[in-house]
């Protein structure tokens, strides 16, 4: 069954991308464009992904030291680090 008729993306394709680590509709969109045209399929994609554990998110959390913000490696110029 088609999930995204704008780009011809099927339910099977969305599931395959999810199994490969796409945990959010935005990550699915990056993988196959689903949800980037009219947006009518985004809620369906959200429902398919559910609220289960995201393996990629768990890996990121394990790599970050306590109190760190995921995706931020160094202080931004002009903003002093907290002592």
C-alpha positions in Angstrom: 0.0 0.0 0.0 1.2 3.5 -0.8 2.0 5.8 2.2 3.1 8.8 0.1 1.4 9.1 -3.2 3.4 12.2 -4.2 6.6 10.2 -4.4 5.2 6.6 -4.7 6.6 5.5 -1.4 5.1 2.3 0.0 4.5 1.1 3.5 7.2 -1.6 3.0 9.8 1.1 2.0 9.0 3.2 5.1 9.4 0.1 7.3 12.7 -0.8 5.6 14.1 2.7 6.3 12.8 2.5 9.9 14.6 -0.9 10.3 17.8 0.8 8.9 17.6 3.4 11.7 15.2 6.2 10.6 13.3 7.0 13.8 11.4 10.2 12.8 9.3 11.4 9.9 12.1 13.8 9.1 14.6 11.0 8.8 12.2 9.0 6.7 11.9 12.1 4.5 15.6 12.3 4.1 15.8 8.7 3.1 13.0 8.6 0.5 11.3 12.1 0.3 8.0 10.8 1.8 6.3 13.7 3.5 8.2 16.5 1.8 5.6 17.5 -0.8 2.0 17.9 0.4 2.6 16.5 3.9 -0.5 14.4 3.9 1.4 11.2 4.8 3.4 12.6 7.7 0.8 11.4 10.3 0.7 8.0 8.8 4.5 7.8 8.9 4.4 8.9 12.6 1.8 6.2 13.3 4.0 3.6 11.6 7.1 4.6 13.5 5.2 4.6 16.8 6.8 5.6 20.1 9.1 2.6 20.4 12.7 2.7 21.2 15.0 4.2 18.6 18.3 2.3 18.3 20.1 5.4 16.9 18.9 7.6 19.7 20.0 5.0 22.3 23.4 4.9 20.7 23.7 8.7 20.8 22.7 8.8 24.4 25.3 6.3 25.3 28.1 8.3 23.6 27.3 11.6 25.4 28.7 12.4 28.8 26.1 13.2 31.5 24.6 16.6 31.1 25.8 17.0 27.4 23.4 17.9 24.7 23.3 15.5 21.8 24.9 16.9 18.7 26.8 19.7 20.5 30.5 18.9 20.8 32.1 22.2 21.7 31.1 25.6 23.2 29.8 28.2 20.7 32.1 31.2 20.1 30.9 34.1 22.2 29.2 31.9 24.8 31.4 31.1 27.8 31.3 27.6 29.2 29.7 27.0 32.5 32.3 26.6 35.2 
